[in-house]
Amino acid sequence: MIFSNRAEAGRQLARHFRSYADRDDVIVLGAPRGGIPVAFEVATALRVPLDVFVLRKLGVPGHEELAFGAIASGGIRILDRNTLGALGLTGLDIERVTRKEQRELERRERAYRGARPPLDLNGLTIILVDDGIATGSSMRAAIRALRQMKPAILVVAIPVAPLATCDRLRPEVDELVCLETPEPFYGVGQFYDDFSQVSDEEVKRLLEKASRQLSEQRSAQVWRGTADHSLEHEHSKFRG
């Protein structure tokens, strides 16, 4: 299956999480940057908060699309020993790439979070969303970092990934939802008509829009609840 874009993929994912809608203990986390448009649709459909969880792939020098590991918020680093062994990267290579990506991770955290407080995920149900995964090293780093924050339930939601990657990740989370597991799998982008790069500005715009929408929805719910209570009170007086 080919998704037209990330928004369509997010709307399809959201259908699998209807039981999570309108719950105070649920939060959707998007992996920047491509995961945020997908996560925005999920959070909007469920009427729950959206936030960002920053992770960075560690790419092989000269072939950055090939990951040998990943880092995530909280000082977590995951290394793919099989890839490292096959490529013969030195410890100096690994540290050089890690330092570079750590700087970018910190920059993105400052840019995306703005004035929002640090994530407090203790006791919450987390739905972690990305636009797709290949080797799973970045997602594994994110899972390990999020586990340190003591969530009650950790769910991974992705539109597309290799079946073998899903099988490796599934024991590490409470639930994993993947819409498509096609073979052969060469890269996430092959399963989207529009896989254009997502900018920092788009990430910030969607985070702000999600926050504004949720605030408006919850204000409307409070208003309806107050109006219903007042109406019931008037009916009670009439019946009396």
N, C-alpha and C positions, 0 to 999 in steps of 0.2 A: 504494500500500500504506500502511496505517496501522499503526504500532507501538503495542502496548498501553502500553508505558512505556519508559524509557531502559534498564532492565535487559534487557528482551527484545531491544532493538536491539543491545545489546552482545553478547549471546549469539549473535545472528545474524552479527554482524561477525566474531566469534572464529573461526567456521568457515572463514573465508578465510585464516587465518594459522596453520594447524596445523603448517606446516613451520618455524615460528619457536618452537615449544614446547620448553621445557626447555633453552634455549640461554643460556649465561652472558654472551653479548654482546648480549642483547636487553633493552630496557626499554620499557615502555608509559608514555607521558605523557598525562595528561588535562588538558583545558582547563577551568578552573573557570568557573562551578560546574557547569553542566549536563553537561559532558563527563566528569566524574569517575564518575558511576554507569555510564556506558557503558564507560569505560576500565577500571573495576574488573572488569567481566565478562570483558573481553578478557584482562587480565593474569591473572585467576584461571584461565581456561581454558588459557592457555599456560604457567602456572606460572613466570612471570617477574616481576621487580619492577614496581611501580606507583609513579609519582611525579607531581607536579603541575607544570604550566608555566603561569605566570600571564600573561594578556594582557587588555587592556581595549579595548572598542570606543569610538571617539570619536563620540558621537551629536550630531546637529544640535540646537541649543538649542530647546526646545519640542517637538521631535519626536525624542526620544532613541533610538527604535527604528531610525531611519534613520541609518546610519553614514556618516560622511565620511572615516573612517580608523580606525586602531587603533594601540595601543602594546603593547609586549611587554617582558619582562625583558631586560636588556642595553642599555637606552636606545634601542630601535628604535621608530621612528614611521613609519607608512605613511599617506599621504594619497591619497584618491581625487580626482584633479584634475577628473574629469568632474562628480562630484557637487558639488564646491566651486564649479565654474564655473556650474553650473545654479542653485545656491542663493544665490550672491553673498555667502558668508561672508567676513568681514574677517579679517585676520591676528590682530587682537585677539580675535575670537571663537575662532579656532583655538587660540591660546595659553591662553585662559581654560579651555576644555574640556580641553586637554591637561594643564594643571596639576592640575585636579580629578581626572582619571582617574589621573594619576601617583600622587597621594596614596593613592587607593584600591588601585592595584596594589601599592604598597609595604606597605599594611596587610594585604592578603591574603597576600602572600608571608610576612610575619611570622607571620600566624595559621596558615597551612597548613603551613609548613615546620617550625615549632617548633624542636626541637633537631637536626633532620636537617641534614647539611652541604649546602653549595651543590651543584647538579648538576654532575657531571663526566661529560660525554657523549663525550669524545674517543675515537674508534675504535669506538663502539657503534652498533648498529642501533636506531633510534628508531621506535616506532610512535606517532604523535601522533593522539589521538582527541578528537573533539568530538561533540555530539549532533546536529549538522547545521550547515550553513553557507548563507548567502544570497548576499551580495555577494562574500565571500571576503577582505575587507580585513583582518579580524582574523587569519585563517589565514595570509595572506601575511606579516603582521608576525611571526607566530610562526615561520614557515619561515625568514625572513631572520635572525631572532635565533638560531635553532637552528643554522643553517649556520655561524655564527661560532664555535660550540662544537666544530666539527670532527668530527661523527659520520661513521661509515663509510657508513651508509645511512640515509636519511630517508624514512619512509613516512607518509602521511596516510590515516587511516581514519575514515569518516563514514557514518552510516546514510542521510542524505538531503541533497541539494543540487541546485540547478539544473544542467542539463547544461552550459550556457555557463560557469558558475563552475568546474566540474570541468575543462573544457577549458582555461581560463586557468591553473589551478593545476598541472595535470599536468606541464608542462615544468619546473616549479620543484622537483620532488621526484623521488626514485628510483622511487616507486610510489604510486599513489593508488587507494584502494578506496572506492567509494561504492555502497551497496546499491540506492538508488532515486534516479532523476533525473526526477521528475514535472513535468509542465507542465499548467496554469499553477502557478507557485510564488509564494505570497504571504508565506510565513513558515515557519520550521521547525516551530512549534507546531501547524500544521494537520495534520501527519502523525503526531501522537501522540494517543492517547486521554487519557493522563495526562501533561501537560507542566507539572506543578506546579513551583514554584520550589524549587531545591535550596539548603539553608541552609549556612552556614559549618560548623556542627556536623556536618552529614551528610558534607560533604567530609572533615573531619578523621577522622570515624568510619570512613569507607571506606578512607582512606589507612592508618590504623592496623590495620584488619582485614586489608587486603591484605598488609601487612608481617608480621603475625602468622601468617597462613596460609602464606605463602611460607617463613617460618622453620620452621614445623612440617613442611611438605612436605619441605624439604631435610634436616631432621634425620631424618625417616623414611627418606629415601633413603640417608643415611649408615648408619643402623642396618641396613637391609636389605642394603646392600653388605657390611657387617662380618659379618652373620650368614651370608650366602652364602659369604664367604671362609672362615669358620670351618667351615662344613659341608663345603666342598670339601676343606679340610685334613684333616678327619676321614675323609672318603672315601678320600683319598690314603693315609692311614695304614692304613686297612683293606685297600686293594688291595695295599699293600706287604707 
